[in-house]
Amino acid sequence: MPDARYAVAAVLVAAAVTWALRALPFAALTPLRESGTVQYLKARMPAGVMVILVAYCLHDLPVTEARAAAPLAALAVTTGLHLWRRNALLGILGGTATHVILASTLFAR
C-alpha cells in the first residue's frame, strides 16, 4: 500500500487537472464571445440542432404502419405546446408523456 503522502499527492494532482480541464473552455471562449460568427451561431444553432434531431429520430420511421402514430403524435404535441406557451420544458415533457402513453398502451406490441 502506498504511503499517505503519495496518496495525498495523487489526489491533489487529480484535483488540479480536473479543475484546469473544467476551467479551460471558459478561459478559451471568453475572447470569442464578441465574434460575429459566434453571435450568428448563437442565434441560429438551437433551431438547427432541433431540426437535425427530429430528422435523425424520424428517418427510419415506417409511416405506413400504425405504430408510427405515437412518435408523430408526440412530435405534434411537442411542437404545439412549444408554439402555444413558448416553453421548451413544457413541450419536451408533454411530448415525452404523449409518446410514452401511446407507445405503452395503444401501440404496445
Secondary structure per residue as TSV (DSSP state, phi and psi in degrees):
chain	resnum	aa	ss	phi	psi
A	1	M	-	360.0	132.6
A	2	P	-	-67.4	153.9
A	3	D	-	-72.3	169.3
A	4	A	H	-64.7	-36.5
A	5	R	H	-63.1	-39.3
A	6	Y	H	-64.5	-44.7
A	7	A	H	-64.0	-42.8
A	8	V	H	-64.1	-42.4
A	9	A	H	-62.9	-41.2
A	10	A	H	-63.6	-42.7
A	11	V	H	-65.4	-41.5
A	12	L	H	-64.9	-40.7
A	13	V	H	-65.0	-44.5
A	14	A	H	-62.5	-40.0
A	15	A	H	-66.4	-41.7
A	16	A	H	-64.8	-42.7
A	17	V	H	-65.1	-43.8
A	18	T	H	-61.1	-45.6
A	19	W	H	-62.1	-44.1
A	20	A	H	-63.5	-42.3
A	21	L	H	-67.6	-30.0
A	22	R	H	-79.9	-30.8
A	23	A	H	-83.3	-27.4
A	24	L	H	-56.7	-45.9
A	25	P	H	-60.3	-37.6
A	26	F	H	-67.9	-39.6
A	27	A	H	-68.6	-36.5
A	28	A	H	-75.2	-30.8
A	29	L	H	-86.1	-16.1
A	30	T	G	-56.0	-46.5
A	31	P	G	-68.4	-22.7
A	32	L	G	-81.3	-12.9
A	33	R	G	-61.0	-27.7
A	34	E	G	-89.5	-3.6
A	35	S	-	-67.8	139.5
A	36	G	H	-64.5	-36.9
A	37	T	H	-64.5	-43.6
A	38	V	H	-65.5	-38.7
A	39	Q	H	-64.0	-40.3
A	40	Y	H	-64.1	-47.1
A	41	L	H	-64.4	-36.1
A	42	K	H	-61.2	-36.7
A	43	A	H	-79.7	-32.7
A	44	R	H	-100.6	-24.9
A	45	M	H	-67.4	-38.7
A	46	P	H	-56.2	-45.6
A	47	A	H	-67.6	-38.9
A	48	G	H	-63.7	-42.1
A	49	V	H	-64.3	-41.1
A	50	M	H	-65.1	-39.5
A	51	V	H	-62.6	-43.4
A	52	I	H	-63.2	-43.0
A	53	L	H	-64.2	-41.8
A	54	V	H	-64.2	-45.2
A	55	A	H	-62.0	-41.5
A	56	Y	H	-66.1	-42.0
A	57	C	H	-70.5	-29.6
A	58	L	H	-103.6	1.0
A	59	H	T	-67.7	-27.3
A	60	D	T	-105.6	15.1
A	61	L	-	-74.7	121.7
A	62	P	-	-78.6	92.3
A	63	V	T	-68.0	-13.2
A	64	T	T	-85.1	-8.5
A	65	E	S	-99.3	153.0
A	66	A	G	-65.7	-30.4
A	67	R	G	-68.6	-11.6
A	68	A	G	-74.2	-12.4
A	69	A	H	-68.1	-32.2
A	70	A	H	-63.6	-53.1
A	71	P	H	-66.9	-34.3
A	72	L	H	-68.6	-38.4
A	73	A	H	-66.3	-40.1
A	74	A	H	-64.1	-39.3
A	75	L	H	-63.4	-42.7
A	76	A	H	-64.9	-41.4
A	77	V	H	-65.9	-44.6
A	78	T	H	-59.7	-48.1
A	79	T	H	-64.2	-45.3
A	80	G	H	-62.6	-45.6
A	81	L	H	-64.6	-39.2
A	82	H	H	-67.3	-42.9
A	83	L	H	-68.3	-33.3
A	84	W	H	-73.1	-49.0
A	85	R	H	-106.9	-8.9
A	86	R	-	54.0	42.5
A	87	N	-	-130.5	108.2
A	88	A	H	-63.1	-40.6
A	89	L	H	-63.2	-42.6
A	90	L	H	-61.2	-44.2
A	91	G	H	-62.9	-44.2
A	92	I	H	-64.7	-46.4
A	93	L	H	-65.6	-42.1
A	94	G	H	-65.1	-43.3
A	95	G	H	-65.6	-41.0
A	96	T	H	-64.1	-44.9
A	97	A	H	-62.2	-42.1
A	98	T	H	-60.6	-46.6
A	99	H	H	-64.1	-44.6
A	100	V	H	-63.9	-43.3
A	101	I	H	-65.6	-46.5
A	102	L	H	-67.9	-42.0
A	103	A	H	-69.1	-30.9
A	104	S	H	-92.9	-11.1
A	105	T	T	-115.1	-68.3
A	106	L	T	-72.8	-37.0
A	107	F	T	-113.7	24.5
A	108	A	-	-70.0	141.9
A	109	R	-	-86.3	360.0
